[in-house]
Amino acid sequence: MTQMMTDFVPAEFDVHAWEVAEPLYADLRDRPVDSAADFERWLLDRSELDAAVSESAARRYINMTCDTADKGKEKAYLDFVENVMPKLKPASFELDKRQASLAEAHKLPEQRYRVLERDVKAGVELYRDENVPIQTELAKLSQQHDALTGAMTVQFDGEEKTLPQMGVYQESADRDVRERAWKTVAQRRLKDADAISATYDQMIAKRHRMAQNAGFDNFVGYAFKAMGRFDYTPELCFAFHDAIEKRVMPFVERLDAKRRAQLGVDSLRPWDLGVDPKGRPPLKPFAGGKDLVSKTRDVFDRLSPELGAMFSQLGDGSNDQGISTGHLLDLDTRKGKAPGGYQYMQDRSRVPFIFMNAAGLHRDVETMVHEAGHAFHSMLCTDEPLVHYRESPIEFAEVASMTMELLTMPYWDAYYPSREDADRARRKQLEGSIGLLPWIATIDAFQHQVYSKPAHTRDERQQMWLGLEDRFGLQGHRVNWAGLEDNRPYTWQSQGHLFGVPFYYIEYGIAQLGALGLWLKSLEEGEGPALAAYKKALSLGGSRPLPELFAAADLPFDFGDATVARLVERVEAELEKLPE
């Protein structure tokens, strides 16, 4: 679809105050719309306004997460959260109501507009004025959580280290170093465990109140509707949990038995899960963000010249000043930088920004190609005129990113000239593609329990967590926690999604199965057909329902027992072909 332009929003437009945007919202609220053609123009103008406001928010969020210690950047973000968003939400709701009414009065092509109309209708049904201040409070709590975790550093071997930088020690062949590093980080996290729990207490209570205001018994139903989960239910999530327990846990247990034997230990400790079991030194795929980008560009050039050209547009990886320089990458970890990684599309300029905390580890390679997959998704649908369709359901957005982790594997010699190291990395990726699923099931099941019983105590929450760890074998069965009992009940706090994007995690499981399906297609039919299906589906953005996006990628929309069993079996078969 050709990009359609509108001059409704001024070329230079930054929503630093509500008064900047208010006249344009008033125009859309009051403008006469007398025909289907008028309505389509109205939709385009609204899309451009929504994109411009979204980009104003995006730039402030990116600046804040790149430097959480900068009070000016923090103030700019909080000013938007506290002074713009509370007025933006009711104004947007008025437009949603009008849009739903206009859709009834002026019928537009059903195939083109069905998803948009469905999503807007759900938003209208969910909206409550009294929830606007609660959402503002939740955004502030999320920012406070980011600032708290972003400030976490430790002293290790005479140097101050961020927690991402400490990850490299978990790959040390020296078990004493791993143990000392793990305990150093665990004790640092424990210092703020009560403060983080207090933040989560507030978040749970506020989300429950929002759900009740909207007529739900609890936040579970509210979250499903708010996240557009029209095509699956909590019961299907529970079926996914069951499939993971039945099909994946035996696979994980076989890997653990081999790991114990190779390490020569009777039981695994928390610091035994990341090290190479044969005692080889940590993989060193790159040195700094600039080197990471150079090598990743080579990978994408060889996989697909089209994707390589898109990746080259993002920058060279040297930027450490956030978005202020105009660069589209900020990769290296540093003190004061928020944890984690993300790709954030700037909706009006239609360019992505990738944020990472790279510390020279193989997992940084995984993050780089993962976030690049999100960027490709954004870039492949930039010609879509409606901003709503330039964002896809999260379950498919993560197919875009996770597929890149798998399809790039044949080209990882760019990071690892040694064939042995490259095969080690590929084995790590394949084992992780299945091995991650129990963690996903644990986090998702935890959220169902937390929000189904919102009045729980902190002790009850700890028991929920420990029970799920035992069910999925992640820690209780896999790991000997003797002497570490104070740390184990708080391991959930390392998962940032629980705080900033509640219920966003099952998507990774659904998408991982989709990504594995495309990887399997590449093995059976060739790289070309797999990439063609990938690009075809990504170019649709969010314009089709979730099952149709999967179908466009030649994938079944299924995350139950049969699908999980088939993929686990094939991954194990491929692992047999790789040297240990």
C-alpha positions as CSV (number, residue, x, y, z in Angstrom):
1,M,0.0,0.0,0.0
2,T,1.3,3.4,-0.9
3,Q,1.9,5.9,1.9
4,M,-0.7,8.6,1.9
5,M,0.3,12.0,3.1
6,T,-1.7,14.5,5.2
7,D,-0.8,18.1,6.1
8,F,-3.2,18.2,9.1
9,V,-0.4,18.3,11.6
10,P,2.3,21.0,11.3
11,A,5.7,19.7,10.2
12,E,7.4,20.9,13.4
13,F,5.2,19.5,16.1
14,D,6.3,18.5,19.6
15,V,3.7,18.1,22.4
16,H,5.5,19.7,25.2
17,A,2.2,20.9,26.6
18,W,-1.4,19.9,26.1
19,E,-2.2,23.3,24.6
20,V,-0.1,22.4,21.5
21,A,-2.3,19.4,20.6
22,E,-5.7,20.5,21.9
23,P,-6.8,22.5,18.8
24,L,-6.2,19.5,16.5
25,Y,-8.2,17.2,18.8
26,A,-11.0,19.8,18.8
27,D,-10.9,20.0,15.0
28,L,-11.4,16.2,14.7
29,R,-14.0,16.2,17.4
30,D,-16.1,18.9,15.6
31,R,-15.3,18.5,11.9
32,P,-18.3,17.7,9.7
33,V,-18.1,14.2,8.2
34,D,-20.8,13.6,5.6
35,S,-19.6,10.8,3.5
36,A,-17.3,7.7,3.4
37,A,-14.7,9.8,1.7
38,D,-14.8,12.4,4.4
39,F,-14.5,9.6,7.0
40,E,-11.4,8.2,5.4
41,R,-9.8,11.6,5.3
42,W,-10.7,12.0,9.0
43,L,-9.1,8.7,9.8
44,L,-5.9,9.7,8.0
45,D,-5.7,13.0,9.8
46,R,-6.3,11.4,13.1
47,S,-3.6,8.8,12.4
48,E,-1.1,11.6,11.7
49,L,-2.0,13.3,14.9
50,D,-1.8,10.1,16.9
51,A,1.6,9.4,15.3
52,A,2.9,12.8,16.2
53,V,1.8,12.6,19.8
54,S,3.1,9.1,20.1
55,E,6.5,10.3,18.9
56,S,6.6,13.1,21.4
57,A,6.1,10.5,24.1
58,A,8.6,8.1,22.5
59,R,11.4,10.6,22.4
60,R,10.9,11.5,26.1
61,Y,10.8,7.9,27.1
62,I,14.0,7.0,25.1
63,N,15.9,10.0,26.6
64,M,14.8,9.1,30.1
65,T,15.8,5.4,29.8
66,C,19.2,6.2,28.2
67,D,20.1,8.4,31.2
68,T,17.9,7.8,34.3
69,A,20.2,10.1,36.3
70,D,19.5,13.2,34.2
71,K,16.9,15.2,36.1
72,G,16.0,17.3,33.0
73,K,15.2,14.2,31.0
74,E,13.3,12.7,33.9
75,K,11.3,15.9,34.3
76,A,10.5,16.1,30.6
77,Y,9.2,12.5,30.7
78,L,7.2,13.0,33.9
79,D,5.8,16.3,32.6
80,F,4.4,14.5,29.7
81,V,3.0,11.7,31.9
82,E,1.5,14.0,34.5
83,N,0.3,17.0,32.4
84,V,-0.3,15.7,28.8
85,M,-1.5,12.1,29.2
86,P,-4.3,12.9,31.7
87,K,-5.8,15.3,29.1
88,L,-4.8,13.2,26.1
89,K,-6.7,10.1,27.2
90,P,-10.2,11.7,27.5
91,A,-9.7,13.6,24.3
92,S,-8.7,10.4,22.5
93,F,-11.7,8.7,24.0
94,E,-14.0,11.3,22.6
95,L,-12.4,10.7,19.2
96,D,-12.8,6.9,19.7
97,K,-16.5,7.3,20.4
98,R,-16.9,9.5,17.3
99,Q,-14.9,7.1,15.2
100,A,-17.1,4.2,16.3
101,S,-20.2,6.2,15.5
102,L,-18.9,7.3,12.1
103,A,-18.0,3.7,11.3
104,E,-21.7,2.8,11.7
105,A,-22.9,5.8,9.7
106,H,-20.4,5.5,6.8
107,K,-19.6,1.9,6.0
108,L,-16.0,1.4,4.8
109,P,-14.6,-1.8,3.1
110,E,-14.9,-4.5,5.7
111,Q,-11.7,-6.3,4.8
112,R,-9.6,-3.2,5.2
113,Y,-11.2,-1.7,8.3
114,R,-12.4,-4.7,10.4
115,V,-9.5,-4.8,12.7
116,L,-9.5,-1.1,13.3
117,E,-13.2,-1.0,14.1
118,R,-12.9,-4.0,16.4
119,D,-10.0,-2.4,18.3
120,V,-11.6,1.0,18.7
121,K,-14.9,-0.5,19.9
122,A,-13.0,-2.4,22.6
123,G,-11.3,0.7,23.7
124,V,-14.6,2.6,23.9
125,E,-16.1,-0.2,26.0
126,L,-13.1,-0.2,28.4
127,Y,-12.6,3.6,28.9
128,R,-13.5,5.2,32.2
129,D,-12.7,8.8,33.2
130,E,-11.8,7.6,36.7
131,N,-9.0,5.4,35.3
132,V,-7.1,8.2,33.7
133,P,-5.4,9.4,36.9
134,I,-4.7,5.7,37.9
135,Q,-2.9,5.2,34.6
136,T,-0.9,8.3,35.2
137,E,0.1,6.9,38.7
138,L,1.0,3.6,37.1
139,A,3.3,5.3,34.5
140,K,5.0,7.2,37.3
141,L,5.5,4.0,39.4
142,S,7.0,2.3,36.3
143,Q,9.4,5.2,35.8
144,Q,10.4,5.0,39.5
145,H,11.0,1.2,39.1
146,D,13.2,1.9,36.1
147,A,15.2,4.5,38.0
148,L,15.6,2.2,41.0
149,T,16.9,-0.8,38.9
150,G,18.9,1.4,36.6
151,A,20.9,2.8,39.5
152,M,21.9,-0.7,40.7
153,T,25.7,-1.2,40.6
154,V,28.1,-3.4,42.6
155,Q,31.7,-3.4,43.5
156,F,33.5,-6.4,42.1
157,D,37.2,-7.0,42.0
158,G,37.8,-3.4,42.8
159,E,35.6,-2.0,40.0
160,E,32.1,-0.6,39.9
161,K,29.9,-2.7,37.6
162,T,26.3,-2.5,36.4
163,L,24.3,-5.6,36.8
164,P,24.3,-6.3,33.0
165,Q,28.1,-6.1,33.1
166,M,28.2,-8.8,35.9
167,G,26.6,-11.3,33.5
168,V,29.9,-12.1,31.9
169,Y,31.1,-13.7,35.1
170,Q,28.4,-16.3,35.0
171,E,30.2,-17.7,32.0
172,S,33.6,-18.0,33.8
173,A,35.1,-21.5,33.9
174,D,36.1,-20.7,37.5
175,R,33.2,-21.9,39.7
176,D,34.4,-19.8,42.7
177,V,34.3,-16.6,40.5
178,R,30.8,-17.5,39.3
179,E,29.6,-18.1,42.8
180,R,31.1,-14.9,44.1
181,A,29.6,-12.8,41.2
182,W,26.2,-14.4,41.5
183,K,26.1,-13.7,45.3
184,T,27.3,-10.2,44.8
185,V,24.4,-9.4,42.4
186,A,21.9,-11.4,44.4
187,Q,22.7,-9.4,47.6
188,R,22.5,-6.1,45.7
189,R,19.0,-7.1,44.4
190,L,18.0,-8.1,47.9
191,K,18.8,-4.7,49.2
192,D,16.0,-3.2,47.1
193,A,13.7,-6.3,47.2
194,D,11.3,-4.7,49.7
195,A,11.1,-1.4,47.8
196,I,10.4,-3.3,44.6
197,S,7.8,-5.4,46.3
198,A,6.2,-2.2,47.6
199,T,6.0,-0.8,44.1
200,Y,4.5,-4.0,42.8
201,D,1.9,-4.0,45.6
202,Q,0.8,-0.5,44.5
203,M,0.7,-1.6,40.9
204,I,-1.5,-4.6,41.6
205,A,-3.9,-2.6,43.7
206,K,-4.2,0.2,41.1
207,R,-4.7,-2.3,38.2
208,H,-7.4,-4.1,40.1
209,R,-9.2,-0.9,40.8
210,M,-9.0,0.0,37.1
211,A,-10.5,-3.3,36.1
212,Q,-13.3,-3.0,38.6
213,N,-14.0,0.5,37.4
214,A,-14.5,-1.0,33.9
215,G,-16.8,-3.7,35.2
216,F,-14.4,-6.6,35.5
217,D,-14.0,-8.9,38.5
218,N,-10.2,-8.5,38.3
219,F,-7.4,-7.4,36.0
220,V,-7.2,-10.6,34.0
221,G,-10.2,-10.0,31.9
222,Y,-9.5,-6.3,31.6
223,A,-5.9,-7.0,30.4
224,F,-7.0,-9.4,27.8
225,K,-9.5,-7.0,26.3
226,A,-7.1,-4.0,26.6
227,M,-4.3,-6.0,24.9
228,G,-6.6,-7.0,22.0
229,R,-6.5,-10.7,22.8
230,F,-9.6,-11.4,20.8
231,D,-8.3,-14.7,19.3
232,Y,-7.4,-16.7,22.5
233,T,-8.4,-17.0,26.1
234,P,-6.9,-17.6,29.5
235,E,-7.8,-21.3,29.1
236,L,-5.6,-21.5,26.0
237,C,-2.8,-20.0,28.1
238,F,-3.3,-22.7,30.7
239,A,-3.1,-25.3,27.9
240,F,0.2,-23.8,26.9
241,H,1.4,-24.1,30.5
242,D,0.4,-27.8,30.5
243,A,2.2,-28.5,27.2
244,I,5.4,-26.9,28.5
245,E,5.2,-29.0,31.7
246,K,4.5,-32.2,29.7
247,R,6.8,-31.7,26.6
248,V,9.5,-29.3,27.5
249,M,10.4,-30.2,31.1
250,P,11.6,-33.6,30.1
251,F,13.8,-32.0,27.5
252,V,15.2,-29.5,30.1
253,E,15.8,-32.4,32.6
254,R,17.9,-34.3,29.9
255,L,20.0,-31.2,29.3
256,D,20.5,-30.7,33.1
257,A,21.6,-34.3,33.6
258,K,24.2,-33.9,30.8
259,R,25.3,-30.5,32.4
260,R,25.7,-32.1,35.8
261,A,27.8,-34.9,34.3
262,Q,30.0,-32.6,32.3
263,L,30.6,-30.2,35.2
264,G,31.2,-33.2,37.5
265,V,28.8,-32.0,40.2
266,D,26.1,-33.8,42.1
267,S,23.7,-30.8,41.9
268,L,23.5,-27.6,40.0
269,R,23.7,-24.3,41.8
270,P,22.3,-21.0,40.4
271,W,25.8,-20.0,39.1
272,D,26.1,-23.3,37.1
273,L,23.4,-22.6,34.5
274,G,25.2,-20.1,32.3
275,V,28.7,-21.5,32.1
276,D,30.0,-23.7,29.3
277,P,29.7,-27.2,30.8
278,K,33.0,-28.3,29.2
279,G,34.9,-25.5,31.0
280,R,35.6,-23.5,27.9
281,P,36.0,-19.7,28.4
282,P,33.1,-17.4,27.7
283,L,32.2,-16.7,24.1
284,K,33.4,-13.2,23.1
285,P,31.5,-12.2,20.0
286,F,32.3,-8.5,19.9
287,A,34.1,-5.7,21.7
288,G,31.7,-2.7,22.1
289,G,28.6,-1.5,20.3
290,K,30.4,-0.4,17.2
291,D,32.0,-3.8,16.6
292,L,28.6,-5.5,17.4
293,V,26.9,-3.4,14.7
294,S,29.6,-4.0,12.1
295,K,29.4,-7.8,12.6
296,T,25.6,-7.8,12.6
297,R,25.5,-5.8,9.4
298,D,27.6,-8.6,7.8
299,V,25.2,-11.2,9.1
300,F,22.2,-9.5,7.7
301,D,23.9,-8.7,4.4
302,R,24.5,-12.4,3.9
303,L,21.1,-13.6,5.1
304,S,19.2,-11.0,3.0
305,P,20.6,-8.0,1.2
306,E,17.2,-6.3,1.7
307,L,17.4,-6.7,5.5
308,G,21.1,-5.8,5.5
309,A,20.3,-2.5,3.8
310,M,17.5,-1.8,6.3
311,F,19.9,-2.5,9.2
312,S,22.5,-0.2,7.8
313,Q,20.1,2.7,8.1
314,L,20.2,2.5,11.9
315,G,23.8,3.7,12.6
316,D,27.2,2.4,13.4
317,G,26.8,1.6,17.1
318,S,29.1,4.3,18.5
319,N,26.3,6.5,19.9
320,D,26.1,6.8,23.7
321,Q,23.9,9.9,23.9
322,G,20.4,8.4,23.5
323,I,18.2,9.9,20.8
324,S,19.4,13.5,21.1
325,T,22.1,13.0,18.4
326,G,19.7,11.7,15.8
327,H,21.3,8.2,16.0
328,L,18.9,5.2,16.0
329,L,21.0,3.0,18.3
330,D,22.3,3.2,21.9
331,L,23.8,-0.1,22.7
332,D,26.5,-0.2,25.4
333,T,25.7,-0.6,29.0
334,R,26.7,2.2,31.4
335,K,25.8,3.5,34.9
336,G,22.4,5.3,35.0
337,K,21.0,3.5,31.9
338,A,17.7,1.7,32.5
339,P,18.0,-2.1,32.3
340,G,16.8,-4.3,29.4
341,G,16.5,-3.7,25.7
342,Y,13.8,-2.5,23.4
343,Q,13.0,-1.3,19.9
344,Y,10.7,1.8,19.9
345,M,9.2,3.0,16.6
346,Q,9.0,6.8,16.2
347,D,5.6,6.8,14.6
348,R,5.6,10.1,12.8
349,S,9.2,10.1,11.4
350,R,8.7,6.3,10.9
351,V,12.1,5.3,12.0
352,P,13.0,2.8,14.8
353,F,15.3,3.3,17.8
354,I,17.1,0.3,19.4
355,F,18.1,0.5,23.1
356,M,20.4,-2.2,24.6
357,N,22.7,-2.9,27.5
358,A,25.5,-4.7,25.6
359,A,28.3,-6.1,27.7
360,G,30.1,-8.2,25.2
361,L,28.2,-11.5,25.8
362,H,26.5,-13.9,23.4
363,R,23.1,-12.9,24.8
364,D,23.9,-9.4,23.5
365,V,24.1,-10.9,20.0
366,E,20.7,-12.5,20.6
367,T,19.3,-9.2,21.8
368,M,20.8,-7.3,18.8
369,V,19.3,-9.6,16.1
370,H,16.1,-9.8,18.1
371,E,15.6,-6.0,18.3
372,A,16.7,-5.7,14.7
373,G,13.8,-8.0,13.8
374,H,11.4,-5.6,15.5
375,A,13.0,-2.8,13.5
376,F,12.5,-4.7,10.3
377,H,8.8,-5.2,11.2
378,S,8.4,-1.5,11.7
379,M,10.3,-0.6,8.5
380,L,8.5,-3.1,6.3
381,C,5.2,-1.5,7.0
382,T,6.2,2.2,6.9
383,D,4.0,2.8,3.8
384,E,0.9,1.9,5.8
385,P,-1.0,5.2,6.1
386,L,-2.8,4.3,9.4
387,V,-0.6,4.3,12.4
388,H,-2.9,1.8,14.1
389,Y,-1.9,-0.8,11.4
390,R,1.8,0.0,11.6
391,E,1.7,-1.8,15.0
392,S,1.0,-5.6,15.0
393,P,-0.4,-7.7,17.9
394,I,2.5,-8.5,20.3
395,E,2.2,-12.2,19.7
396,F,3.2,-11.7,16.1
397,A,5.5,-8.7,16.7
398,E,7.7,-11.2,18.6
399,V,7.7,-13.6,15.7
400,A,9.4,-10.9,13.8
401,S,12.2,-10.6,16.4
402,M,12.6,-14.2,17.5
403,T,12.8,-15.5,13.9
404,M,15.9,-13.4,13.4
405,E,17.6,-15.2,16.3
406,L,17.1,-18.5,14.5
407,L,17.5,-17.6,10.8
408,T,20.8,-15.7,11.4
409,M,22.5,-18.7,13.0
410,P,24.2,-20.0,9.8
411,Y,26.0,-16.7,9.6
412,W,27.3,-16.4,13.1
413,D,30.8,-17.0,11.9
414,A,30.8,-13.2,11.7
415,Y,30.9,-13.1,15.5
416,Y,32.9,-16.4,15.9
417,P,35.6,-17.1,13.3
418,S,36.3,-20.4,15.2
419,R,33.9,-23.1,13.9
420,E,33.9,-24.5,17.5
421,D,32.7,-21.2,19.0
422,A,30.1,-20.7,16.3
423,D,28.7,-24.2,16.9
424,R,28.7,-23.5,20.6
425,A,26.7,-20.4,20.0
426,R,24.2,-22.2,17.8
427,R,23.8,-25.0,20.4
428,K,23.2,-22.3,23.0
429,Q,20.6,-20.7,20.8
430,L,18.7,-23.9,20.0
431,E,18.7,-25.1,23.6
432,G,17.6,-21.7,24.7
433,S,14.8,-21.5,22.2
434,I,13.1,-24.4,23.9
435,G,14.6,-23.8,27.4
436,L,13.1,-20.4,27.6
437,L,9.6,-21.7,27.4
438,P,9.3,-22.8,31.0
439,W,10.3,-19.4,32.2
440,I,7.7,-17.9,29.9
441,A,5.1,-20.3,31.3
442,T,6.2,-19.4,34.9
443,I,5.9,-15.7,34.4
444,D,2.6,-15.9,32.7
445,A,1.1,-18.3,35.2
446,F,2.4,-16.1,38.0
447,Q,0.6,-13.1,36.6
448,H,-2.7,-15.0,36.3
449,Q,-2.4,-16.0,40.0
450,V,-1.3,-12.5,41.2
451,Y,-4.2,-10.7,39.5
452,S,-6.8,-13.4,40.1
453,K,-6.2,-12.9,43.8
454,P,-5.2,-9.2,44.1
455,A,-5.6,-9.0,47.9
456,H,-2.8,-11.5,48.5
457,T,0.0,-10.8,51.0
458,R,3.6,-10.7,50.1
459,D,4.1,-14.0,51.8
460,E,1.4,-15.5,49.7
461,R,2.9,-14.0,46.5
462,Q,6.2,-15.7,47.4
463,Q,4.5,-19.0,47.8
464,M,2.8,-18.6,44.4
465,W,6.2,-18.0,42.9
466,L,7.9,-20.9,44.6
467,G,5.1,-23.2,43.7
468,L,5.4,-22.3,40.1
469,E,9.1,-22.7,40.1
470,D,8.6,-26.2,41.5
471,R,6.0,-27.0,38.8
472,F,8.2,-26.0,35.9
473,G,11.4,-27.2,37.5
474,L,13.2,-23.9,36.8
475,Q,14.7,-23.6,40.2
476,G,13.2,-25.9,42.7
477,H,14.1,-29.1,40.8
478,R,17.0,-27.8,38.7
479,V,18.9,-25.9,41.3
480,N,20.2,-26.6,44.8
481,W,19.3,-23.4,46.8
482,A,20.9,-24.5,50.1
483,G,22.0,-21.3,51.9
484,L,20.3,-19.1,49.4
485,E,16.8,-19.3,50.7
486,D,16.5,-15.6,51.3
487,N,17.1,-14.9,47.6
488,R,14.9,-17.5,45.9
489,P,11.5,-15.9,46.7
490,Y,12.5,-12.7,44.9
491,T,13.9,-14.1,41.6
492,W,10.7,-12.9,39.8
493,Q,11.8,-9.3,40.4
494,S,14.4,-9.6,37.6
495,Q,11.6,-9.7,35.0
496,G,10.9,-6.1,34.1
497,H,7.7,-6.9,32.1
498,L,5.9,-7.6,35.4
499,F,6.1,-3.9,36.3
500,G,5.9,-1.9,33.1
501,V,3.8,-4.1,30.8
502,P,1.6,-6.4,32.8
503,F,0.5,-9.6,31.2
504,Y,3.0,-9.1,28.3
505,Y,4.9,-12.3,28.4
506,I,2.9,-15.2,27.0
507,E,3.4,-13.5,23.7
508,Y,7.0,-14.6,23.8
509,G,5.9,-18.2,24.1
510,I,3.4,-18.0,21.3
511,A,5.9,-16.2,19.1
512,Q,8.7,-18.6,19.9
513,L,6.6,-21.4,18.5
514,G,6.0,-19.3,15.4
515,A,9.7,-18.5,15.0
516,L,10.6,-22.1,15.4
517,G,8.0,-22.9,12.7
518,L,9.7,-20.5,10.3
519,W,13.1,-21.9,11.2
520,L,11.7,-25.4,10.5
521,K,10.4,-24.1,7.1
522,S,13.9,-22.9,6.3
523,L,15.3,-26.3,7.0
524,E,12.7,-28.2,5.0
525,E,12.0,-25.8,2.1
526,G,15.0,-23.5,2.1
527,E,16.0,-20.0,3.4
528,G,14.3,-18.2,0.5
529,P,10.7,-19.5,1.1
530,A,11.1,-18.9,4.9
531,L,12.3,-15.3,4.3
532,A,9.5,-14.7,1.7
533,A,6.9,-15.8,4.2
534,Y,8.5,-13.7,7.0
535,K,8.5,-10.5,4.9
536,K,5.0,-11.1,3.5
537,A,3.5,-11.4,7.0
538,L,5.5,-8.5,8.5
539,S,4.5,-6.2,5.7
540,L,0.9,-6.6,6.8
541,G,1.7,-4.8,10.1
542,G,-1.4,-5.1,12.3
543,S,-4.0,-4.8,9.5
544,R,-5.2,-8.4,9.8
545,P,-6.4,-10.5,12.8
546,L,-3.7,-12.5,14.6
547,P,-4.6,-16.0,13.1
548,E,-4.4,-14.4,9.6
549,L,-1.0,-12.9,10.3
550,F,0.3,-16.4,11.3
551,A,-1.4,-17.8,8.1
552,A,0.4,-15.2,6.0
553,A,3.7,-16.5,7.4
554,D,2.5,-20.1,6.6
555,L,2.3,-20.9,10.3
556,P,-0.5,-22.5,12.3
557,F,-2.0,-20.4,15.1
558,D,-1.7,-23.0,17.7
559,F,0.3,-23.2,21.0
560,G,-0.9,-26.4,22.4
561,D,0.5,-29.9,23.0
562,A,0.8,-31.1,19.4
563,T,2.7,-28.0,18.2
564,V,5.0,-27.9,21.2
565,A,5.8,-31.6,20.9
566,R,6.7,-31.4,17.2
567,L,9.0,-28.5,17.7
568,V,10.8,-29.9,20.7
569,E,11.4,-33.2,18.8
570,R,12.9,-31.3,15.8
571,V,15.1,-29.1,18.0
572,E,16.5,-32.2,19.8
573,A,17.2,-33.8,16.4
574,E,19.1,-30.7,15.2
575,L,21.1,-30.6,18.4
576,E,22.2,-34.2,17.8
577,K,23.9,-32.9,14.6
578,L,25.9,-30.2,16.5
579,P,29.2,-31.1,18.2
580,E,29.1,-30.7,22.0
